[in-house]
């Protein structure tokens, strides 16, 4: 696992001529998304990502 984290490129530089997609997910406590690009090796690679913890006061406002 350590080798994968230290040798693989984590984020790629965006190329607007290639296919792209956004994937998102959410739970009761977190929301997140990743912007992906299809590379020459036919694999979807991350261009950017974000994740946020949902603060408890927003749960109260949403009725959760």
PDBQT receptor file of N, H, CA, C and O in Angstrom, charges set to zero:
ATOM      1  N   UNK A   1       0.830  -1.181   0.000  1.00  0.00    +0.000 N 
ATOM      2  CA  UNK A   1       0.000   0.000   0.000  1.00  0.00    +0.000 C 
ATOM      3  C   UNK A   1       0.882   1.256   0.000  1.00  0.00    +0.000 C 
ATOM      4  O   UNK A   1       0.623   2.196  -0.751  1.00  0.00    +0.000 OA
ATOM      5  N   UNK A   2       1.912   1.269   0.834  1.00  0.00    +0.000 N 
ATOM      6  H   UNK A   2       2.123   0.506   1.444  1.00  0.00    +0.000 HD
ATOM      7  CA  UNK A   2       2.792   2.436   0.890  1.00  0.00    +0.000 C 
ATOM      8  C   UNK A   2       3.394   2.725  -0.478  1.00  0.00    +0.000 C 
ATOM      9  O   UNK A   2       3.502   3.883  -0.883  1.00  0.00    +0.000 OA
ATOM     10  N   UNK A   3       3.787   1.670  -1.189  1.00  0.00    +0.000 N 
ATOM     11  H   UNK A   3       3.700   0.729  -0.860  1.00  0.00    +0.000 HD
ATOM     12  CA  UNK A   3       4.372   1.858  -2.519  1.00  0.00    +0.000 C 
ATOM     13  C   UNK A   3       3.377   2.508  -3.480  1.00  0.00    +0.000 C 
ATOM     14  O   UNK A   3       3.751   3.372  -4.273  1.00  0.00    +0.000 OA
ATOM     15  N   UNK A   4       2.119   2.097  -3.409  1.00  0.00    +0.000 N 
ATOM     16  H   UNK A   4       1.816   1.395  -2.764  1.00  0.00    +0.000 HD
ATOM     17  CA  UNK A   4       1.088   2.687  -4.266  1.00  0.00    +0.000 C 
ATOM     18  C   UNK A   4       0.903   4.170  -4.019  1.00  0.00    +0.000 C 
ATOM     19  O   UNK A   4       0.726   4.948  -4.957  1.00  0.00    +0.000 OA
ATOM     20  N   UNK A   5       0.944   4.559  -2.752  1.00  0.00    +0.000 N 
ATOM     21  H   UNK A   5       1.088   3.927  -1.991  1.00  0.00    +0.000 HD
ATOM     22  CA  UNK A   5       0.787   5.977  -2.415  1.00  0.00    +0.000 C 
ATOM     23  C   UNK A   5       2.006   6.814  -2.805  1.00  0.00    +0.000 C 
ATOM     24  O   UNK A   5       1.869   7.999  -3.110  1.00  0.00    +0.000 OA
ATOM     25  N   UNK A   6       3.167   6.222  -2.797  1.00  0.00    +0.000 N 
ATOM     26  H   UNK A   6       3.278   5.260  -2.548  1.00  0.00    +0.000 HD
ATOM     27  CA  UNK A   6       4.381   6.994  -3.050  1.00  0.00    +0.000 C 
ATOM     28  C   UNK A   6       4.847   6.944  -4.499  1.00  0.00    +0.000 C 
ATOM     29  O   UNK A   6       5.678   7.761  -4.896  1.00  0.00    +0.000 OA
ATOM     30  N   UNK A   7       4.337   6.009  -5.303  1.00  0.00    +0.000 N 
ATOM     31  H   UNK A   7       3.662   5.346  -4.981  1.00  0.00    +0.000 HD
ATOM     32  CA  UNK A   7       4.804   5.906  -6.691  1.00  0.00    +0.000 C 
ATOM     33  C   UNK A   7       3.747   6.285  -7.716  1.00  0.00    +0.000 C 
ATOM     34  O   UNK A   7       4.094   6.745  -8.803  1.00  0.00    +0.000 OA
ATOM     35  N   UNK A   8       2.485   6.110  -7.408  1.00  0.00    +0.000 N 
ATOM     36  H   UNK A   8       2.203   5.737  -6.524  1.00  0.00    +0.000 HD
ATOM     37  CA  UNK A   8       1.416   6.443  -8.340  1.00  0.00    +0.000 C 
ATOM     38  C   UNK A   8       1.112   7.937  -8.295  1.00  0.00    +0.000 C 
ATOM     39  O   UNK A   8       1.168   8.564  -7.237  1.00  0.00    +0.000 OA
ATOM     40  N   UNK A   9       0.790   8.489  -9.452  1.00  0.00    +0.000 N 
ATOM     41  H   UNK A   9       0.744   7.979 -10.311  1.00  0.00    +0.000 HD
ATOM     42  CA  UNK A   9       0.383   9.887  -9.507  1.00  0.00    +0.000 C 
ATOM     43  C   UNK A   9      -1.034   9.989  -8.941  1.00  0.00    +0.000 C 
ATOM     44  O   UNK A   9      -1.924   9.246  -9.355  1.00  0.00    +0.000 OA
ATOM     45  N   UNK A  10      -1.242  10.899  -8.007  1.00  0.00    +0.000 N 
ATOM     46  H   UNK A  10      -0.519  11.503  -7.671  1.00  0.00    +0.000 HD
ATOM     47  CA  UNK A  10      -2.539  11.006  -7.337  1.00  0.00    +0.000 C 
ATOM     48  C   UNK A  10      -3.529  11.817  -8.172  1.00  0.00    +0.000 C 
ATOM     49  O   UNK A  10      -4.644  11.357  -8.417  1.00  0.00    +0.000 OA
ATOM     50  N   UNK A  11      -3.147  12.996  -8.606  1.00  0.00    +0.000 N 
ATOM     51  H   UNK A  11      -2.241  13.369  -8.407  1.00  0.00    +0.000 HD
ATOM     52  CA  UNK A  11      -4.005  13.842  -9.430  1.00  0.00    +0.000 C 
ATOM     53  C   UNK A  11      -3.360  14.049 -10.799  1.00  0.00    +0.000 C 
ATOM     54  O   UNK A  11      -2.138  14.134 -10.920  1.00  0.00    +0.000 OA
ATOM     55  N   UNK A  12      -4.206  14.127 -11.826  1.00  0.00    +0.000 N 
ATOM     56  H   UNK A  12      -5.199  14.058 -11.728  1.00  0.00    +0.000 HD
ATOM     57  CA  UNK A  12      -3.692  14.397 -13.172  1.00  0.00    +0.000 C 
ATOM     58  C   UNK A  12      -4.059  15.821 -13.580  1.00  0.00    +0.000 C 
ATOM     59  O   UNK A  12      -4.985  16.420 -13.034  1.00  0.00    +0.000 OA
ATOM     60  N   UNK A  13      -3.335  16.337 -14.527  1.00  0.00    +0.000 N 
ATOM     61  H   UNK A  13      -2.582  15.850 -14.971  1.00  0.00    +0.000 HD
ATOM     62  CA  UNK A  13      -3.613  17.670 -15.064  1.00  0.00    +0.000 C 
ATOM     63  C   UNK A  13      -4.795  17.575 -16.023  1.00  0.00    +0.000 C 
ATOM     64  O   UNK A  13      -4.793  16.706 -16.894  1.00  0.00    +0.000 OA
ATOM     65  N   UNK A  14      -5.796  18.430 -15.896  1.00  0.00    +0.000 N 
ATOM     66  H   UNK A  14      -5.797  19.136 -15.188  1.00  0.00    +0.000 HD
ATOM     67  CA  UNK A  14      -6.967  18.337 -16.765  1.00  0.00    +0.000 C 
ATOM     68  C   UNK A  14      -6.638  18.641 -18.228  1.00  0.00    +0.000 C 
ATOM     69  O   UNK A  14      -5.843  19.530 -18.534  1.00  0.00    +0.000 OA
ATOM     70  N   UNK A  15      -7.267  17.882 -19.114  1.00  0.00    +0.000 N 
ATOM     71  H   UNK A  15      -7.912  17.159 -18.866  1.00  0.00    +0.000 HD
ATOM     72  CA  UNK A  15      -7.181  18.097 -20.554  1.00  0.00    +0.000 C 
ATOM     73  C   UNK A  15      -8.621  18.209 -21.055  1.00  0.00    +0.000 C 
ATOM     74  O   UNK A  15      -9.329  17.203 -21.098  1.00  0.00    +0.000 OA
ATOM     75  N   UNK A  16      -9.061  19.388 -21.427  1.00  0.00    +0.000 N 
ATOM     76  H   UNK A  16      -8.485  20.205 -21.392  1.00  0.00    +0.000 HD
ATOM     77  CA  UNK A  16     -10.458  19.636 -21.766  1.00  0.00    +0.000 C 
ATOM     78  C   UNK A  16     -10.921  18.903 -23.024  1.00  0.00    +0.000 C 
ATOM     79  O   UNK A  16     -12.116  18.899 -23.318  1.00  0.00    +0.000 OA
ATOM     80  N   UNK A  17     -10.012  18.289 -23.769  1.00  0.00    +0.000 N 
ATOM     81  H   UNK A  17      -9.041  18.293 -23.530  1.00  0.00    +0.000 HD
ATOM     82  CA  UNK A  17     -10.384  17.525 -24.958  1.00  0.00    +0.000 C 
ATOM     83  C   UNK A  17     -10.739  16.076 -24.629  1.00  0.00    +0.000 C 
ATOM     84  O   UNK A  17     -11.158  15.332 -25.516  1.00  0.00    +0.000 OA
ATOM     85  N   UNK A  18     -10.581  15.665 -23.380  1.00  0.00    +0.000 N 
ATOM     86  H   UNK A  18     -10.241  16.269 -22.659  1.00  0.00    +0.000 HD
ATOM     87  CA  UNK A  18     -10.869  14.288 -22.969  1.00  0.00    +0.000 C 
ATOM     88  C   UNK A  18     -12.198  14.218 -22.227  1.00  0.00    +0.000 C 
ATOM     89  O   UNK A  18     -12.706  15.225 -21.733  1.00  0.00    +0.000 OA
ATOM     90  N   UNK A  19     -12.753  13.004 -22.159  1.00  0.00    +0.000 N 
ATOM     91  H   UNK A  19     -12.341  12.186 -22.561  1.00  0.00    +0.000 HD
ATOM     92  CA  UNK A  19     -14.003  12.805 -21.436  1.00  0.00    +0.000 C 
ATOM     93  C   UNK A  19     -13.781  13.042 -19.950  1.00  0.00    +0.000 C 
ATOM     94  O   UNK A  19     -12.748  12.678 -19.388  1.00  0.00    +0.000 OA
ATOM     95  N   UNK A  20     -14.793  13.669 -19.324  1.00  0.00    +0.000 N 
ATOM     96  H   UNK A  20     -15.632  13.964 -19.780  1.00  0.00    +0.000 HD
ATOM     97  CA  UNK A  20     -14.721  13.951 -17.894  1.00  0.00    +0.000 C 
ATOM     98  C   UNK A  20     -16.061  13.619 -17.263  1.00  0.00    +0.000 C 
ATOM     99  O   UNK A  20     -17.097  13.595 -17.928  1.00  0.00    +0.000 OA
ATOM    100  N   UNK A  21     -16.013  13.363 -15.949  1.00  0.00    +0.000 N 
ATOM    101  H   UNK A  21     -15.171  13.383 -15.409  1.00  0.00    +0.000 HD
ATOM    102  CA  UNK A  21     -17.242  13.116 -15.196  1.00  0.00    +0.000 C 
ATOM    103  C   UNK A  21     -17.037  13.518 -13.736  1.00  0.00    +0.000 C 
ATOM    104  O   UNK A  21     -15.910  13.650 -13.261  1.00  0.00    +0.000 OA
ATOM    105  N   UNK A  22     -18.149  13.707 -13.045  1.00  0.00    +0.000 N 
ATOM    106  H   UNK A  22     -19.065  13.599 -13.431  1.00  0.00    +0.000 HD
ATOM    107  CA  UNK A  22     -18.134  14.039 -11.621  1.00  0.00    +0.000 C 
ATOM    108  C   UNK A  22     -18.860  12.934 -10.878  1.00  0.00    +0.000 C 
ATOM    109  O   UNK A  22     -19.943  12.513 -11.287  1.00  0.00    +0.000 OA
ATOM    110  N   UNK A  23     -18.272  12.463  -9.793  1.00  0.00    +0.000 N 
ATOM    111  H   UNK A  23     -17.393  12.804  -9.461  1.00  0.00    +0.000 HD
ATOM    112  CA  UNK A  23     -18.927  11.495  -8.918  1.00  0.00    +0.000 C 
ATOM    113  C   UNK A  23     -19.054  12.133  -7.539  1.00  0.00    +0.000 C 
ATOM    114  O   UNK A  23     -18.132  12.793  -7.060  1.00  0.00    +0.000 OA
ATOM    115  N   UNK A  24     -20.206  11.929  -6.910  1.00  0.00    +0.000 N 
ATOM    116  H   UNK A  24     -20.955  11.393  -7.299  1.00  0.00    +0.000 HD
ATOM    117  CA  UNK A  24     -20.451  12.515  -5.591  1.00  0.00    +0.000 C 
ATOM    118  C   UNK A  24     -21.091  11.483  -4.678  1.00  0.00    +0.000 C 
ATOM    119  O   UNK A  24     -21.722  10.532  -5.140  1.00  0.00    +0.000 OA
ATOM    120  N   UNK A  25     -20.922  11.680  -3.388  1.00  0.00    +0.000 N 
ATOM    121  H   UNK A  25     -20.409  12.453  -3.013  1.00  0.00    +0.000 HD
ATOM    122  CA  UNK A  25     -21.509  10.788  -2.399  1.00  0.00    +0.000 C 
ATOM    123  C   UNK A  25     -21.771  11.603  -1.130  1.00  0.00    +0.000 C 
ATOM    124  O   UNK A  25     -21.131  12.625  -0.884  1.00  0.00    +0.000 OA
ATOM    125  N   UNK A  26     -22.717  11.128  -0.344  1.00  0.00    +0.000 N 
ATOM    126  H   UNK A  26     -23.237  10.298  -0.544  1.00  0.00    +0.000 HD
ATOM    127  CA  UNK A  26     -23.045  11.830   0.902  1.00  0.00    +0.000 C 
ATOM    128  C   UNK A  26     -23.510  10.832   1.946  1.00  0.00    +0.000 C 
ATOM    129  O   UNK A  26     -24.022   9.761   1.619  1.00  0.00    +0.000 OA
ATOM    130  N   UNK A  27     -23.327  11.194   3.184  1.00  0.00    +0.000 N 
ATOM    131  H   UNK A  27     -22.911  12.064   3.449  1.00  0.00    +0.000 HD
ATOM    132  CA  UNK A  27     -23.837  10.416   4.312  1.00  0.00    +0.000 C 
ATOM    133  C   UNK A  27     -24.451  11.402   5.292  1.00  0.00    +0.000 C 
ATOM    134  O   UNK A  27     -24.618  12.579   4.971  1.00  0.00    +0.000 OA
ATOM    135  N   UNK A  28     -24.785  10.930   6.474  1.00  0.00    +0.000 N 
ATOM    136  H   UNK A  28     -24.649   9.974   6.735  1.00  0.00    +0.000 HD
ATOM    137  CA  UNK A  28     -25.342  11.829   7.488  1.00  0.00    +0.000 C 
ATOM    138  C   UNK A  28     -24.320  12.834   7.999  1.00  0.00    +0.000 C 
ATOM    139  O   UNK A  28     -24.690  13.870   8.550  1.00  0.00    +0.000 OA
ATOM    140  N   UNK A  29     -23.032  12.532   7.818  1.00  0.00    +0.000 N 
ATOM    141  H   UNK A  29     -22.732  11.690   7.370  1.00  0.00    +0.000 HD
ATOM    142  CA  UNK A  29     -21.993  13.364   8.411  1.00  0.00    +0.000 C 
ATOM    143  C   UNK A  29     -21.046  14.015   7.406  1.00  0.00    +0.000 C 
ATOM    144  O   UNK A  29     -20.371  14.988   7.742  1.00  0.00    +0.000 OA
ATOM    145  N   UNK A  30     -20.986  13.498   6.185  1.00  0.00    +0.000 N 
ATOM    146  H   UNK A  30     -21.534  12.708   5.913  1.00  0.00    +0.000 HD
ATOM    147  CA  UNK A  30     -19.993  13.974   5.210  1.00  0.00    +0.000 C 
ATOM    148  C   UNK A  30     -20.623  14.094   3.824  1.00  0.00    +0.000 C 
ATOM    149  O   UNK A  30     -21.584  13.396   3.500  1.00  0.00    +0.000 OA
ATOM    150  N   UNK A  31     -20.065  14.991   3.014  1.00  0.00    +0.000 N 
ATOM    151  H   UNK A  31     -19.285  15.558   3.277  1.00  0.00    +0.000 HD
ATOM    152  CA  UNK A  31     -20.372  15.044   1.590  1.00  0.00    +0.000 C 
ATOM    153  C   UNK A  31     -19.036  15.127   0.849  1.00  0.00    +0.000 C 
ATOM    154  O   UNK A  31     -18.064  15.683   1.359  1.00  0.00    +0.000 OA
ATOM    155  N   UNK A  32     -19.006  14.571  -0.344  1.00  0.00    +0.000 N 
ATOM    156  H   UNK A  32     -19.796  14.118  -0.758  1.00  0.00    +0.000 HD
ATOM    157  CA  UNK A  32     -17.751  14.599  -1.088  1.00  0.00    +0.000 C 
ATOM    158  C   UNK A  32     -17.989  14.413  -2.574  1.00  0.00    +0.000 C 
ATOM    159  O   UNK A  32     -19.046  13.950  -3.001  1.00  0.00    +0.000 OA
ATOM    160  N   UNK A  33     -16.988  14.783  -3.348  1.00  0.00    +0.000 N 
ATOM    161  H   UNK A  33     -16.129  15.159  -3.001  1.00  0.00    +0.000 HD
ATOM    162  CA  UNK A  33     -17.065  14.617  -4.785  1.00  0.00    +0.000 C 
ATOM    163  C   UNK A  33     -15.680  14.553  -5.390  1.00  0.00    +0.000 C 
ATOM    164  O   UNK A  33     -14.705  15.032  -4.811  1.00  0.00    +0.000 OA
ATOM    165  N   UNK A  34     -15.611  13.951  -6.573  1.00  0.00    +0.000 N 
ATOM    166  H   UNK A  34     -16.403  13.563  -7.044  1.00  0.00    +0.000 HD
ATOM    167  CA  UNK A  34     -14.346  13.852  -7.295  1.00  0.00    +0.000 C 
ATOM    168  C   UNK A  34     -14.607  14.143  -8.768  1.00  0.00    +0.000 C 
ATOM    169  O   UNK A  34     -15.607  13.697  -9.330  1.00  0.00    +0.000 OA
ATOM    170  N   UNK A  35     -13.703  14.892  -9.386  1.00  0.00    +0.000 N 
ATOM    171  H   UNK A  35     -12.890  15.255  -8.929  1.00  0.00    +0.000 HD
ATOM    172  CA  UNK A  35     -13.752  15.253 -10.795  1.00  0.00    +0.000 C 
ATOM    173  C   UNK A  35     -12.760  14.331 -11.502  1.00  0.00    +0.000 C 
ATOM    174  O   UNK A  35     -11.564  14.361 -11.213  1.00  0.00    +0.000 OA
ATOM    175  N   UNK A  36     -13.258  13.514 -12.426  1.00  0.00    +0.000 N 
ATOM    176  H   UNK A  36     -14.230  13.489 -12.661  1.00  0.00    +0.000 HD
ATOM    177  CA  UNK A  36     -12.447  12.486 -13.062  1.00  0.00    +0.000 C 
ATOM    178  C   UNK A  36     -12.259  12.748 -14.553  1.00  0.00    +0.000 C 
ATOM    179  O   UNK A  36     -13.101  13.379 -15.193  1.00  0.00    +0.000 OA
ATOM    180  N   UNK A  37     -11.148  12.257 -15.099  1.00  0.00    +0.000 N 
ATOM    181  H   UNK A  37     -10.464  11.744 -14.579  1.00  0.00    +0.000 HD
ATOM    182  CA  UNK A  37     -10.859  12.371 -16.526  1.00  0.00    +0.000 C 
ATOM    183  C   UNK A  37     -10.429  11.008 -17.042  1.00  0.00    +0.000 C 
ATOM    184  O   UNK A  37      -9.677  10.300 -16.371  1.00  0.00    +0.000 OA
ATOM    185  N   UNK A  38     -10.900  10.627 -18.238  1.00  0.00    +0.000 N 
ATOM    186  H   UNK A  38     -11.511  11.202 -18.784  1.00  0.00    +0.000 HD
ATOM    187  CA  UNK A  38     -10.511   9.351 -18.837  1.00  0.00    +0.000 C 
ATOM    188  C   UNK A  38      -9.181   9.541 -19.557  1.00  0.00    +0.000 C 
ATOM    189  O   UNK A  38      -9.080  10.345 -20.483  1.00  0.00    +0.000 OA
ATOM    190  N   UNK A  39      -8.160   8.798 -19.127  1.00  0.00    +0.000 N 
ATOM    191  H   UNK A  39      -8.243   8.144 -18.374  1.00  0.00    +0.000 HD
ATOM    192  CA  UNK A  39      -6.805   8.931 -19.667  1.00  0.00    +0.000 C 
ATOM    193  C   UNK A  39      -6.566   7.953 -20.814  1.00  0.00    +0.000 C 
ATOM    194  O   UNK A  39      -7.430   7.139 -21.141  1.00  0.00    +0.000 OA
ATOM    195  N   UNK A  40      -5.376   8.043 -21.423  1.00  0.00    +0.000 N 
ATOM    196  H   UNK A  40      -4.674   8.703 -21.158  1.00  0.00    +0.000 HD
ATOM    197  CA  UNK A  40      -5.022   7.202 -22.564  1.00  0.00    +0.000 C 
ATOM    198  C   UNK A  40      -5.087   5.714 -22.235  1.00  0.00    +0.000 C 
ATOM    199  O   UNK A  40      -5.386   4.903 -23.111  1.00  0.00    +0.000 OA
ATOM    200  N   UNK A  41      -4.811   5.343 -20.981  1.00  0.00    +0.000 N 
ATOM    201  H   UNK A  41      -4.568   6.002 -20.269  1.00  0.00    +0.000 HD
ATOM    202  CA  UNK A  41      -4.846   3.929 -20.582  1.00  0.00    +0.000 C 
ATOM    203  C   UNK A  41      -6.265   3.442 -20.287  1.00  0.00    +0.000 C 
ATOM    204  O   UNK A  41      -6.448   2.352 -19.747  1.00  0.00    +0.000 OA
ATOM    205  N   UNK A  42      -7.273   4.253 -20.642  1.00  0.00    +0.000 N 
ATOM    206  H   UNK A  42      -7.125   5.139 -21.081  1.00  0.00    +0.000 HD
ATOM    207  CA  UNK A  42      -8.703   3.948 -20.477  1.00  0.00    +0.000 C 
ATOM    208  C   UNK A  42      -9.164   3.934 -19.023  1.00  0.00    +0.000 C 
ATOM    209  O   UNK A  42     -10.281   3.502 -18.739  1.00  0.00    +0.000 OA
ATOM    210  N   UNK A  43      -8.328   4.397 -18.100  1.00  0.00    +0.000 N 
ATOM    211  H   UNK A  43      -7.421   4.748 -18.330  1.00  0.00    +0.000 HD
ATOM    212  CA  UNK A  43      -8.699   4.466 -16.696  1.00  0.00    +0.000 C 
ATOM    213  C   UNK A  43      -9.180   5.874 -16.356  1.00  0.00    +0.000 C 
ATOM    214  O   UNK A  43      -8.686   6.862 -16.899  1.00  0.00    +0.000 OA
ATOM    215  N   UNK A  44     -10.149   5.946 -15.451  1.00  0.00    +0.000 N 
ATOM    216  H   UNK A  44     -10.551   5.144 -15.010  1.00  0.00    +0.000 HD
ATOM    217  CA  UNK A  44     -10.618   7.231 -14.955  1.00  0.00    +0.000 C 
ATOM    218  C   UNK A  44      -9.689   7.665 -13.828  1.00  0.00    +0.000 C 
ATOM    219  O   UNK A  44      -9.507   6.933 -12.854  1.00  0.00    +0.000 OA
ATOM    220  N   UNK A  45      -9.101   8.850 -13.957  1.00  0.00    +0.000 N 
ATOM    221  H   UNK A  45      -9.249   9.444 -14.747  1.00  0.00    +0.000 HD
ATOM    222  CA  UNK A  45      -8.146   9.350 -12.960  1.00  0.00    +0.000 C 
ATOM    223  C   UNK A  45      -8.667  10.661 -12.374  1.00  0.00    +0.000 C 
ATOM    224  O   UNK A  45      -9.352  11.432 -13.047  1.00  0.00    +0.000 OA
ATOM    225  N   UNK A  46      -8.329  10.894 -11.111  1.00  0.00    +0.000 N 
ATOM    226  H   UNK A  46      -7.773  10.268 -10.565  1.00  0.00    +0.000 HD
ATOM    227  CA  UNK A  46      -8.799  12.088 -10.393  1.00  0.00    +0.000 C 
ATOM    228  C   UNK A  46      -8.084  13.342 -10.868  1.00  0.00    +0.000 C 
ATOM    229  O   UNK A  46      -6.862  13.363 -11.011  1.00  0.00    +0.000 OA
ATOM    230  N   UNK A  47      -8.872  14.391 -11.109  1.00  0.00    +0.000 N 
ATOM    231  H   UNK A  47      -9.865  14.374 -10.993  1.00  0.00    +0.000 HD
ATOM    232  CA  UNK A  47      -8.345  15.717 -11.423  1.00  0.00    +0.000 C 
ATOM    233  C   UNK A  47      -8.421  16.590 -10.172  1.00  0.00    +0.000 C 
ATOM    234  O   UNK A  47      -7.493  17.340  -9.871  1.00  0.00    +0.000 OA
ATOM    235  N   UNK A  48      -9.534  16.484  -9.448  1.00  0.00    +0.000 N 
ATOM    236  H   UNK A  48     -10.288  15.874  -9.692  1.00  0.00    +0.000 HD
ATOM    237  CA  UNK A  48      -9.733  17.265  -8.218  1.00  0.00    +0.000 C 
ATOM    238  C   UNK A  48     -10.745  16.538  -7.342  1.00  0.00    +0.000 C 
ATOM    239  O   UNK A  48     -11.534  15.729  -7.830  1.00  0.00    +0.000 OA
ATOM    240  N   UNK A  49     -10.716  16.831  -6.048  1.00  0.00    +0.000 N 
ATOM    241  H   UNK A  49     -10.074  17.488  -5.652  1.00  0.00    +0.000 HD
ATOM    242  CA  UNK A  49     -11.665  16.221  -5.134  1.00  0.00    +0.000 C 
ATOM    243  C   UNK A  49     -11.929  17.177  -3.979  1.00  0.00    +0.000 C 
ATOM    244  O   UNK A  49     -11.156  18.098  -3.717  1.00  0.00    +0.000 OA
ATOM    245  N   UNK A  50     -13.045  16.931  -3.298  1.00  0.00    +0.000 N 
ATOM    246  H   UNK A  50     -13.673  16.183  -3.511  1.00  0.00    +0.000 HD
ATOM    247  CA  UNK A  50     -13.394  17.718  -2.119  1.00  0.00    +0.000 C 
ATOM    248  C   UNK A  50     -14.228  16.837  -1.192  1.00  0.00    +0.000 C 
ATOM    249  O   UNK A  50     -15.005  15.999  -1.650  1.00  0.00    +0.000 OA
ATOM    250  N   UNK A  51     -14.062  17.034   0.095  1.00  0.00    +0.000 N 
ATOM    251  H   UNK A  51     -13.431  17.715   0.466  1.00  0.00    +0.000 HD
ATOM    252  CA  UNK A  51     -14.935  16.386   1.076  1.00  0.00    +0.000 C 
ATOM    253  C   UNK A  51     -15.125  17.362   2.232  1.00  0.00    +0.000 C 
ATOM    254  O   UNK A  51     -14.211  18.092   2.615  1.00  0.00    +0.000 OA
ATOM    255  N   UNK A  52     -16.317  17.352   2.765  1.00  0.00    +0.000 N 
ATOM    256  H   UNK A  52     -17.060  16.759   2.455  1.00  0.00    +0.000 HD
ATOM    257  CA  UNK A  52     -16.663  18.281   3.846  1.00  0.00    +0.000 C 
ATOM    258  C   UNK A  52     -17.453  17.566   4.920  1.00  0.00    +0.000 C 
ATOM    259  O   UNK A  52     -18.330  16.751   4.633  1.00  0.00    +0.000 OA
ATOM    260  N   UNK A  53     -17.129  17.882   6.151  1.00  0.00    +0.000 N 
ATOM    261  H   UNK A  53     -16.416  18.543   6.383  1.00  0.00    +0.000 HD
ATOM    262  CA  UNK A  53     -17.888  17.404   7.305  1.00  0.00    +0.000 C 
ATOM    263  C   UNK A  53     -19.101  18.312   7.464  1.00  0.00    +0.000 C 
ATOM    264  O   UNK A  53     -18.982  19.533   7.370  1.00  0.00    +0.000 OA
ATOM    265  N   UNK A  54     -20.269  17.718   7.705  1.00  0.00    +0.000 N 
ATOM    266  H   UNK A  54     -20.365  16.725   7.781  1.00  0.00    +0.000 HD
ATOM    267  CA  UNK A  54     -21.491  18.510   7.898  1.00  0.00    +0.000 C 
ATOM    268  C   UNK A  54     -21.593  18.868   9.374  1.00  0.00    +0.000 C 
ATOM    269  O   UNK A  54     -21.619  17.989  10.235  1.00  0.00    +0.000 OA
ATOM    270  N   UNK A  55     -21.649  20.162   9.657  1.00  0.00    +0.000 N 
ATOM    271  H   UNK A  55     -21.628  20.876   8.957  1.00  0.00    +0.000 HD
ATOM    272  CA  UNK A  55     -21.709  20.648  11.037  1.00  0.00    +0.000 C 
ATOM    273  C   UNK A  55     -23.087  20.357  11.628  1.00  0.00    +0.000 C 
ATOM    274  O   UNK A  55     -24.107  20.476  10.949  1.00  0.00    +0.000 OA
ATOM    275  N   UNK A  56     -23.097  19.978  12.885  1.00  0.00    +0.000 N 
ATOM    276  H   UNK A  56     -22.268  19.881  13.437  1.00  0.00    +0.000 HD
ATOM    277  CA  UNK A  56     -24.335  19.551  13.553  1.00  0.00    +0.000 C 
ATOM    278  C   UNK A  56     -25.464  20.575  13.431  1.00  0.00    +0.000 C 
ATOM    279  O   UNK A  56     -26.624  20.176  13.325  1.00  0.00    +0.000 OA
ATOM    280  N   UNK A  57     -25.178  21.851  13.442  1.00  0.00    +0.000 N 
ATOM    281  H   UNK A  57     -24.236  22.175  13.528  1.00  0.00    +0.000 HD
ATOM    282  CA  UNK A  57     -26.265  22.846  13.380  1.00  0.00    +0.000 C 
ATOM    283  C   UNK A  57     -27.034  22.747  12.066  1.00  0.00    +0.000 C 
ATOM    284  O   UNK A  57     -28.214  23.095  12.022  1.00  0.00    +0.000 OA
ATOM    285  N   UNK A  58     -26.386  22.274  10.984  1.00  0.00    +0.000 N 
ATOM    286  H   UNK A  58     -25.428  21.991  11.020  1.00  0.00    +0.000 HD
ATOM    287  CA  UNK A  58     -27.084  22.080   9.723  1.00  0.00    +0.000 C 
ATOM    288  C   UNK A  58     -28.003  20.879   9.793  1.00  0.00    +0.000 C 
ATOM    289  O   UNK A  58     -29.039  20.865   9.127  1.00  0.00    +0.000 OA
ATOM    290  N   UNK A  59     -27.655  19.859  10.587  1.00  0.00    +0.000 N 
ATOM    291  H   UNK A  59     -26.814  19.871  11.128  1.00  0.00    +0.000 HD
ATOM    292  CA  UNK A  59     -28.548  18.722  10.768  1.00  0.00    +0.000 C 
ATOM    293  C   UNK A  59     -29.852  19.210  11.398  1.00  0.00    +0.000 C 
ATOM    294  O   UNK A  59     -30.941  18.811  10.985  1.00  0.00    +0.000 OA
ATOM    295  N   UNK A  60     -29.726  20.081  12.406  1.00  0.00    +0.000 N 
ATOM    296  H   UNK A  60     -28.842  20.405  12.742  1.00  0.00    +0.000 HD
ATOM    297  CA  UNK A  60     -30.910  20.566  13.108  1.00  0.00    +0.000 C 
ATOM    298  C   UNK A  60     -31.809  21.366  12.184  1.00  0.00    +0.000 C 
ATOM    299  O   UNK A  60     -33.032  21.269  12.278  1.00  0.00    +0.000 OA
ATOM    300  N   UNK A  61     -31.221  22.159  11.288  1.00  0.00    +0.000 N 
ATOM    301  H   UNK A  61     -30.227  22.238  11.212  1.00  0.00    +0.000 HD
ATOM    302  CA  UNK A  61     -31.994  22.957  10.343  1.00  0.00    +0.000 C 
ATOM    303  C   UNK A  61     -32.687  22.079   9.307  1.00  0.00    +0.000 C 
ATOM    304  O   UNK A  61     -33.770  22.415   8.830  1.00  0.00    +0.000 OA
ATOM    305  N   UNK A  62     -32.061  20.954   8.959  1.00  0.00    +0.000 N 
ATOM    306  H   UNK A  62     -31.181  20.681   9.347  1.00  0.00    +0.000 HD
ATOM    307  CA  UNK A  62     -32.632  20.095   7.922  1.00  0.00    +0.000 C 
ATOM    308  C   UNK A  62     -33.669  19.121   8.472  1.00  0.00    +0.000 C 
ATOM    309  O   UNK A  62     -34.339  18.433   7.703  1.00  0.00    +0.000 OA
ATOM    310  N   UNK A  63     -33.808  19.057   9.808  1.00  0.00    +0.000 N 
ATOM    311  H   UNK A  63     -33.264  19.617  10.433  1.00  0.00    +0.000 HD
ATOM    312  CA  UNK A  63     -34.790  18.153  10.401  1.00  0.00    +0.000 C 
ATOM    313  C   UNK A  63     -34.296  16.737  10.573  1.00  0.00    +0.000 C 
ATOM    314  O   UNK A  63     -35.099  15.838  10.823  1.00  0.00    +0.000 OA
ATOM    315  N   UNK A  64     -32.984  16.505  10.446  1.00  0.00    +0.000 N 
ATOM    316  H   UNK A  64     -32.332  17.236  10.243  1.00  0.00    +0.000 HD
ATOM    317  CA  UNK A  64     -32.428  15.147  10.600  1.00  0.00    +0.000 C 
ATOM    318  C   UNK A  64     -32.412  14.768  12.062  1.00  0.00    +0.000 C 
ATOM    319  O   UNK A  64     -31.983  13.668  12.410  1.00  0.00    +0.000 OA
TER     320      UNK A  64
